[in-house]
């Protein structure tokens, strides 16, 4: 996309300022380093608005989130159960899969900062 097409004059900028701004946006776009702030300004200058979207390649977002939550839950539950077994306190525990599902649901609901790591 050539950002120079369709951009109406930006109020408050001289012709040279507009030219420099458009050149900078074009360069950043080609380099793949354009910022969201720059895209927002470009959209505004074109009389539009910026809309961001992440479109998953596979499956609904809910399934992707739950798969990640299960992955994190499985690691935590396995480690926890190993410690509990060492202390011989396994009596009355839910099955490992039940614990993973319960913890995964809670994790998906809360979405901690490290969720995608």
Secondary structure, DSSP 8 states (H G I E B T S, - for coil): --TTTT----TT--HHHHHHHHHHHHHHHHHT---HHHHHHHHHHTT---------SSS-HHHHHHHHHHHHHHHHHHHHHHHHHHTT--TT---HHHHHHHHHHHHHHH--TTTT-
